């Protein structure tokens, strides 16, 4: 024991009496909020909204709107806690928790820290030995996975794809050998370009699902190949934020796409063979080979270096 008389042990374990069965003093609670259907709110979330001493919300207006729809009154002090101030506000919030307050952290939808604010306060709470817990609930990632029909025993969450075309391609290339099911977020104004890039990197035959308006009245799940989804976007452009669930590479694809499988000299030899077999100019063959064999960081091999090696081998023949 550290001799403190404020109800806390050295490891951050609180011995304060709980405010209610679901609301503990001296604790940070990350609570999931509905992603669409307000009926998905848990009874624990309702109790926390009513009883927590402090509520840190990504958007205070949305917090009050949610409370109104749930028919509850937010009982504690409400403060804005978002991407632009979460690091600065973490310690002031935790100071109050150390003094015995229960601090509730909520985002606009889903679980804080999952592509939403919250990580800064979790990390600082761990560093300071302050208890952190979760009130679990709705999750767009898990909902989309469950509805996709794709393998869920192993998956990776990739968040929002990069906004810029080249950065997006580079990121996707690093995933060509990924065998786990992949989950991405995307917005309506970028979905066309994102799907074109998915098709370029993974090919049109990779299975996937596009999930939108999850848990809402107009929930829609489009399943098929990447090529199918690209065509469906042209015929019926979707609205609202969406979740993309993409099948992982097969074991054969993973071996073939291994970014460390070939060095520049091997790529040069492959390009020479391709040029001869398909009647391509050497530079065209090199461009194709380079695009099909990205490096581990998603960038493409140096085509000038490959060309020089290919020419060198031609001269030696």
C-alpha positions in Angstrom: 0.0 0.0 0.0 1.2 3.5 -0.6 -0.3 5.1 2.4 -2.9 7.2 0.5 -6.2 7.9 2.3 -8.2 8.8 -0.9 -9.5 5.3 -1.5 -7.0 4.3 -4.2 -4.2 1.7 -4.1 -0.9 2.1 -5.8 -2.0 0.1 -8.9 -4.9 2.4 -9.5 -7.6 0.0 -8.0 -10.4 2.0 -6.6 -12.1 1.2 -3.3 -14.6 4.0 -3.5 -18.3 3.0 -3.2 -19.9 2.8 -6.6 -22.3 5.5 -7.6 -24.6 2.7 -8.9 -24.0 -0.9 -10.0 -22.8 0.3 -13.4 -21.0 3.5 -12.4 -17.8 3.3 -10.3 -16.1 6.2 -8.7 -12.5 7.0 -9.7 -12.9 5.3 -13.0 -12.8 6.2 -16.7 -15.5 4.5 -18.7 -15.4 4.2 -22.5 -19.0 3.7 -23.6 -20.2 2.6 -27.0 -23.1 4.6 -28.5 -25.6 3.5 -31.2 -24.3 3.6 -34.8 -27.7 4.1 -36.2 -30.6 2.5 -34.3 -31.0 4.2 -31.0 -32.7 1.1 -29.6 -29.2 -0.5 -29.6 -28.2 1.7 -26.6 -27.5 -0.5 -23.6 -29.1 0.0 -20.2 -25.6 0.5 -18.8 -25.1 3.5 -21.2 -28.3 5.0 -20.1 -27.3 4.7 -16.4 -23.9 6.1 -17.2 -25.4 9.1 -18.9 -27.6 9.8 -15.9 -25.0 9.2 -13.2 -21.4 9.9 -14.4 -19.9 13.0 -12.8 -18.3 14.0 -16.1 -19.2 13.2 -19.7 -16.5 13.8 -22.3 -18.2 13.8 -25.7 -16.9 14.0 -29.3 -19.8 16.3 -30.1 -21.8 17.7 -27.3 -24.8 18.5 -29.5 -25.0 14.9 -30.6 -24.7 13.8 -27.0 -27.7 15.8 -26.0 -29.6 14.6 -29.0 -28.9 11.0 -28.1 -30.0 11.6 -24.5 -33.2 13.2 -25.7 -34.0 10.2 -27.9 -33.3 7.9 -25.0 -35.4 10.0 -22.7 -32.7 10.6 -20.2 -31.1 13.6 -18.6 -27.3 13.9 -18.6 -26.5 14.3 -15.0 -22.9 15.3 -14.9 -20.8 18.1 -16.4 -20.5 17.8 -20.2 -17.3 18.8 -22.0 -16.1 18.5 -25.6 -13.5 15.9 -26.1 -12.5 15.5 -29.8 -9.6 15.0 -32.2 -8.3 18.6 -31.8 -8.2 18.7 -28.0 -8.0 15.1 -26.6 -4.3 15.2 -25.7 -4.7 18.6 -24.0 -7.8 17.6 -22.1 -6.7 14.1 -21.0 -4.9 15.1 -17.8 -7.5 17.7 -16.6 -10.2 14.9 -16.9 -8.0 12.4 -15.2 -7.2 14.8 -12.3 -11.0 14.7 -11.5 -11.1 11.0 -11.8 -8.1 10.7 -9.4 -10.2 12.8 -7.0 -13.0 10.2 -7.2 -15.1 11.2 -10.2 -16.5 8.8 -12.7 -15.7 10.1 -16.2 -17.7 8.8 -19.2 -16.1 9.1 -22.6 -18.4 8.8 -25.7 -18.0 9.3 -29.4 -20.6 10.2 -32.0 -21.2 6.5 -32.8 -19.6 3.3 -31.8 -16.7 2.7 -29.4 -14.3 5.5 -28.5 -10.7 4.9 -29.7 -11.9 2.9 -32.7 -11.3 5.6 -35.3 -12.7 8.0 -32.8 -11.2 10.1 -29.9 -10.3 8.3 -26.7 -6.8 6.8 -27.1 -5.1 9.8 -25.4 -7.0 9.5 -22.2 -6.6 5.7 -22.2 -2.8 5.9 -22.5 -2.5 8.7 -19.9 -4.8 6.7 -17.5 -2.6 3.7 -17.9 0.5 5.8 -17.3 -1.0 7.3 -14.1 -2.4 4.1 -12.8 -6.0 5.2 -13.1 -8.7 2.5 -13.8 -10.2 2.4 -17.2 -13.1 0.1 -18.3 -15.6 -0.3 -21.2 -19.3 -0.3 -21.5 -19.4 -2.3 -24.8 -22.1 -2.0 -27.4 -22.6 -1.3 -31.1 -19.7 -1.7 -33.5 -19.8 -1.0 -37.2 -16.6 -3.1 -37.7 -18.1 -6.2 -36.0 -21.5 -5.7 -37.6 -20.1 -5.6 -41.1 -17.9 -8.6 -40.5 -20.8 -10.7 -39.2 -23.0 -9.7 -42.1 -20.3 -10.0 -44.9 -20.4 -13.8 -45.1 -16.5 -13.7 -45.2 -14.2 -15.5 -42.8 -14.3 -13.9 -39.3 -11.9 -16.2 -37.4 -9.0 -13.9 -38.4 -9.4 -10.3 -39.5 -7.6 -6.9 -39.5 -9.2 -3.5 -39.2 -7.6 -0.8 -41.4 -9.7 2.2 -40.6 -10.3 4.8 -43.3 -8.3 4.4 -46.5 -5.8 7.2 -47.3 -7.5 10.2 -49.1 -4.9 10.6 -51.9 -4.9 8.2 -54.8 -1.1 7.4 -54.7 -1.1 7.0 -51.0 -4.1 4.8 -51.1 -2.5 2.6 -53.8 0.7 2.3 -51.8 -1.2 1.3 -48.6 -3.3 -1.3 -50.5 -0.2 -2.8 -52.0 1.2 -3.5 -48.6 -1.9 -5.7 -48.0 -1.7 -7.8 -51.2 -0.3 -10.7 -49.2 -2.7 -10.3 -46.2 -4.5 -13.5 -45.7 -6.9 -12.2 -43.0 -10.3 -10.6 -43.9 -9.8 -6.8 -44.1 -12.1 -4.1 -42.9 -12.0 -0.5 -44.2 -14.1 2.6 -43.7 -14.9 4.8 -46.6 -17.0 8.0 -47.4 -19.5 8.5 -50.3 -17.4 11.1 -52.1 -14.3 8.8 -52.3 -15.9 5.4 -52.7 -15.7 5.3 -56.5 -12.0 6.0 -56.5 -11.3 3.7 -53.6 -13.1 0.8 -55.3 -11.2 1.4 -58.5 -8.0 1.2 -56.5 -9.1 -2.0 -54.7 -9.8 -3.5 -58.0 -6.4 -2.5 -59.4 -4.5 -3.9 -56.4 -6.6 -7.0 -55.4 -8.1 -7.8 -58.8 -11.8 -7.9 -59.9 -12.4 -11.4 -58.6 -11.6 -10.9 -54.8 -14.7 -11.4 -52.7 -16.0 -8.5 -50.6 -19.0 -6.9 -49.1 -20.0 -3.2 -49.0 -22.1 -2.4 -45.9 -24.0 0.9 -45.5 -26.6 2.4 -43.1 -25.9 -0.4 -40.6 -28.7 -1.0 -38.1 -30.8 1.7 -39.8 -34.1 1.3 -41.7 -32.4 1.3 -45.0 -29.5 -1.0 -44.1 -27.9 -2.5 -47.2 -25.3 -5.2 -47.7 -23.8 -5.6 -51.2 -21.9 -8.9 -51.5 -19.9 -10.2 -54.5 -16.6 -9.7 -56.1 -14.7 -6.4 -56.2 -15.7 -6.2 -59.9 -19.4 -6.7 -59.0 -19.3 -4.0 -56.4 -17.5 -1.5 -58.8 -20.3 -2.1 -61.3 -23.0 -1.7 -58.7 -21.7 1.7 -57.7 -22.0 2.9 -61.3 -25.7 1.7 -61.4 -26.7 2.7 -57.9 -24.3 5.1 -56.1 -24.6 4.5 -52.3 -25.1 7.3 -49.7 -23.8 7.5 -46.1 -20.5 6.3 -44.6 -19.8 2.6 -45.4 -17.8 -0.3 -44.3 -15.9 -2.4 -46.8 -15.1 -6.0 -45.9 -12.6 -7.6 -48.3 -11.5 -11.2 -48.3 -7.9 -12.0 -47.6 -5.5 -13.5 -50.1 -5.4 -17.2 -50.6 -2.2 -19.0 -49.5 -1.2 -19.2 -53.2 -1.9 -15.5 -53.8 0.0 -14.6 -50.6 3.1 -16.5 -51.8 2.9 -15.0 -55.3 2.4 -11.5 -53.9 5.2 -11.7 -51.3 6.9 -8.4 -51.7 10.3 -10.0 -50.7 10.0 -12.8 -53.1 12.0 -11.2 -55.9 15.0 -8.9 -56.1 15.7 -6.4 -58.9 17.7 -8.9 -60.9 14.9 -11.5 -60.7 12.4 -8.8 -61.7 14.6 -7.9 -64.7 14.6 -11.5 -65.8 10.9 -11.8 -65.4 10.4 -8.6 -67.5 12.6 -10.0 -70.3 10.6 -13.2 -70.3 7.3 -11.3 -70.4 8.4 -9.0 -73.2 9.4 -12.0 -75.3 6.3 -14.1 -74.6 3.8 -11.3 -75.2 5.7 -9.2 -77.7 5.9 -6.2 -75.5 8.5 -3.4 -75.5 10.9 -4.0 -72.6 9.9 -0.8 -70.8 6.2 -1.9 -71.0 7.1 -5.3 -69.6 9.1 -3.7 -66.8 6.2 -1.3 -65.9 3.9 -4.3 -65.6 6.2 -6.4 -63.6 7.0 -3.5 -61.2 3.3 -2.8 -60.7 2.7 -6.5 -59.9 5.6 -6.7 -57.4 5.5 -3.8 -54.9 8.0 -3.5 -52.2 7.2 -4.2 -48.5 6.3 -0.6 -47.9 3.9 -0.5 -50.8 6.2 1.5 -53.1 7.1 0.2 -56.5 10.5 -1.2 -57.5 12.9 1.2 -59.3 12.1 0.7 -63.0 15.3 2.3 -64.1 17.4 -0.1 -62.1 15.4 -3.1 -63.5 15.8 -1.8 -67.0 19.6 -1.4 -66.6 19.8 -5.0 -65.3 17.6 -6.3 -68.1 19.8 -4.6 -70.7 22.9 -5.9 -69.1 21.6 -9.4 -69.2 20.7 -8.9 -72.9 24.2 -7.8 -73.7 25.6 -10.9 -71.9 23.4 -13.3 -73.9 
